[in-house]
Amino acid sequence: MSARVFVPADSSALSVGADAVAAAIEAEARRRGIDVAIVRTGSRGLFWLEPLVEVEGAAGRLGYGPVTPGDVAGLFDRNFLTGGAHATALGRVEAIPYLARQQRLVFARCGVTDPLSLDDFRANGGLQGLQRATTLSPDAIVDEVVASGLRGRGGAGFPTGIKWGAVRNAQADQKYVVCNADEGDSGTFADRMLMEGDPFLVIEGMAIAALAVKATRGYVYIRSEYPHAFAVFSRAIEVARAAGVLGANVLDSGRAFDIEPRLGAGAYVCGEETSMLESIEGKRGLVRVKPPLPALSGLFGKPTVINNMLSFASVPWILANGAKAYAEYGVGRSLGSQPFQIAGNVKYGGLVELAFGPTIRELVEDFGGGTRSGRPIRAVQVGGPLGAYFPESLLDTPLEYEAMTRVKGMLGHGGIVVFDDSVDMARQARFAFAFCAVESCGKCTPCRIGSTRGVETVDRIIAGDDRPKNLEVLRDLCEVMTDGSLCALGGLTPLPVLSALDHFPEDFATAPRRAAAE
Amino acid sequence: MTAAAAFDVTLARAIIARKQSTPGAALPILHDLQHAFGYIDDAAIPLVADALNISKAEALGVVSFYPDFRRAPAEGRVMKLCRAESCQANGCEELVAHLETKHGIAPDRPKPGAGLQVETVYCLGNCALSPAALVDGEPVGRLDAARLDAIVSAGQASAQ
């Protein structure tokens, strides 16, 4: 049997040369007459180690990273196929503290298996949840998800099981399941990693939802900034269909369910659920007024389950291991695990899945290792471009839904972006408005016009033009946007703005810090 | 990226017909058209409108709403450069300044003959290896001035 070598084909790994490393390993093996099978996997999410090459050892997989094509001949010289010593050797991958300290329920297989091999998926626990779901009544599936305490991982945190129950009880000739993979928040990449590293997990979660609400058609809306994820996920759907996981008879249950992948077209607002529905229907991504709720009148006017990709991806574990086991993870009303994503100016950026409740500091310091620049941390933005900026004094806030709300922030999709002391928070507040102005769908006035007025007001404050009056205007504008916007884009843009203003008032009172820091 | 064909009404009609009966076909069709021709030609808009039984205004509205759909062919290779928060924290704006001062290339302002068109995007999901870009669909992580210079040179070479 040939030796197996695992090289990630995850976009992040590709962005630092994983393809070239795979090609070099293949060429070197051929040159030496060694029989090697290269398996392209997803990423483990330890991105500073990419490209992270793994081989099979007696006690588990052994890692080498980051590997360059120039390292490859040396790796063969040192017999890396049997775990030989080398400057890039990391030992047993699962013993690397960054990984060993995690609680990986959703990301258990990501970076381990061949993402397009259903055999690999099954051999590592895949399809157990769906298999069990085929033996349950729709109500029993919904009850299981309710009991797990799972809340929507897209940011709003609405109980997933309750949403499914509403769709389950709606009467219609057609129902839909829609997966939101329009992962537009800066600092987030968990959906992308799953699509590229364990796509069958998402398909399994969506199929369970379909059985629970009696839907027969599903859509996955994937942003166009993720071309590799779209390609891998589309292929995974074909593989699942050919194997009878999707199609007319899901796992011989007698129930039909199929999925169509849809490519977005660069609009951030299409991550908002009703805007996404409009986009799938072939229209401009204008936000809809609610009610009616999509659960009753969603895609093409039919009852629709819409969940974030991470919500669907959490469901197979719940069905396979039971709601009670899932609810043992987490704290308070934030149950289960959350895949956090550490990014920005940080030494060890990556995917960290933990039960809810670790502090921001544990993630950015213990896991992240502090800033990449070596300068002190000044601000940490949690929850994407609509999330709050926290100062050092709030880094001990636990990462769970209610605690984040108490400090006027939100967890969002679990993205954490670190800034060092060279950041100018007035510029960041300006960017929040500018981003909203670019991405606004234009349907409601507070968002469409307020965002532009916000940029202008922050510009006046930065320029020192009647600061007290303009700061008052800024707060007033934020109130109007919060209370008057149709969706979270306009409604939450004030969150980063006000947090910057409240926690870093000095940046709004003096000449821009950037000049001083340089 | 594969070389785009010159716009051709017959080919456009055939592309549109392939997905015409898909529910909510507008985005899939527009992506296919852009893939084939490199942009959405004005002449394609009435064809799409006709096939989907929507008004020309609605079809144009869809094309113009989404940043991805280009109304004219790109000037050479396309680099989508991330300028969102994680990349900001890692100096993407310094890279934008470098592009302008050293190469005279500004984001979102195509320059004839530059061989490279730079487009602003907000997040490519490569935030742990910021600053990030996507060059003709291929991801680039830990972008720095040297790698940027190499991408610009490769674009110039392909333009000649």
Interface residues (C-beta under 8 A of the other chain):
Chain A: S11 S12 L14 S15 V16 G45 F47 W48 E50 E183 G184 D185 S186 G187 T188 F189 D191 R192 S224 E225 Y226 P227 H228 A229 R262 L263 G264 A265 G266 A267 Y268 S279 I280 E281 G282 K283 R284 G285 F300 Q341 I342 A343 G344 N345 V346 G349 G350 L351 R372 Q381 P385 G415 V417 V418 F419 D420 V423 Q428 F431 F435 V438 E439
Chain B: P23 G24 A25 A26 L27 P28 L30 H31 L52 E58 G61 V62 F65 Y66 P67 D68 F69 K80 C82 A84 E85 S86 C87 Q88 A89 N90 V121 Y122 C123 L124 G125 N126 C127 A128 L129 S130 A132 L134 G137 E138 P139 V140 G141 R142
